[in-house]
Amino acid sequence: MVQTGLHPHENPLDWFQVTFRDLEIKGSWAYPTHYWPRVIRLIASALLPATKIVTKRITLGTAVKEGFDVLLDLAGAHLKILIDLSK
């Protein structure tokens, strides 16, 4: 299990279920939420070209093979891959 997003409120975890299911939990921290307003302003002002940051669009059914696996390639060419849920 990997926690990919954090929420501002408390989210209790059932440690019995973690141990009973023998789960391995890893966390990943990317960007503090106080960066978001600045990033939004940069995108809105065209100083940060959002269209160049999203380098690939995929469907949910291909998210692992064409998304996560591709991003694990250290020599890869993709920065952000958007999962399009409308397809």
C-alpha positions in Angstrom: 0.0 0.0 0.0 1.3 3.4 -0.9 -0.3 6.6 0.4 -0.2 9.0 -2.5 -2.2 11.9 -1.2 -2.5 13.5 2.2 -5.7 15.1 3.6 -5.8 17.9 6.1 -7.9 16.0 8.6 -7.2 13.1 10.8 -7.5 9.7 9.2 -7.2 6.9 11.7 -5.6 3.7 10.6 -6.8 0.3 11.8 -3.4 -1.2 12.8 -5.1 -4.6 13.4 -6.0 -4.8 9.7 -2.5 -3.8 8.8 -0.9 -6.6 10.8 -3.7 -9.2 10.1 -3.3 -8.7 6.4 0.5 -8.4 6.7 0.5 -5.1 4.8 3.6 -3.1 4.1 3.0 0.6 4.2 5.2 3.2 2.5 4.7 6.9 2.3 5.8 9.4 -0.3 6.0 13.1 0.1 6.2 15.3 -2.9 5.1 18.9 -2.5 3.8 20.8 0.5 0.3 22.1 0.1 1.4 25.7 0.6 3.1 25.5 -2.8 -0.2 25.0 -4.6 -1.5 28.6 -4.7 1.8 29.7 -6.2 1.8 26.9 -8.8 -1.8 27.8 -9.7 -0.8 31.5 -10.2 2.2 30.4 -12.3 0.0 28.2 -14.5 -2.7 31.0 -14.8 -0.1 33.5 -15.8 1.4 31.1 -18.4 4.8 31.3 -16.7 4.5 27.6 -16.0 3.4 25.8 -19.2 1.1 23.1 -17.8 0.7 21.6 -21.2 4.4 20.7 -21.3 4.4 19.2 -17.8 1.7 16.6 -18.6 3.7 14.5 -21.1 1.3 11.7 -21.6 -2.4 10.9 -21.2 -3.7 7.4 -20.5 -6.8 5.5 -19.5 -7.5 4.0 -16.1 -7.2 0.5 -17.6 -3.6 1.1 -18.7 -2.6 3.1 -15.6 -0.1 0.5 -14.3 1.6 -0.5 -17.6 1.6 2.8 -19.4 1.6 5.0 -16.3 3.4 3.8 -13.1 5.7 1.4 -14.9 6.8 4.1 -17.3 7.4 6.6 -14.5 9.7 4.1 -12.8 12.1 4.2 -15.7 14.9 6.5 -14.5 15.9 7.2 -18.1 12.3 7.9 -19.1 11.0 10.9 -20.9 7.8 11.6 -18.9 7.3 14.0 -16.1 3.6 13.8 -15.3 1.1 11.3 -16.7 -2.6 12.2 -16.6 -5.1 9.4 -16.1 -8.1 10.4 -18.1 -11.2 8.9 -16.4 -13.6 10.1 -19.1 -12.4 7.3 -21.5 
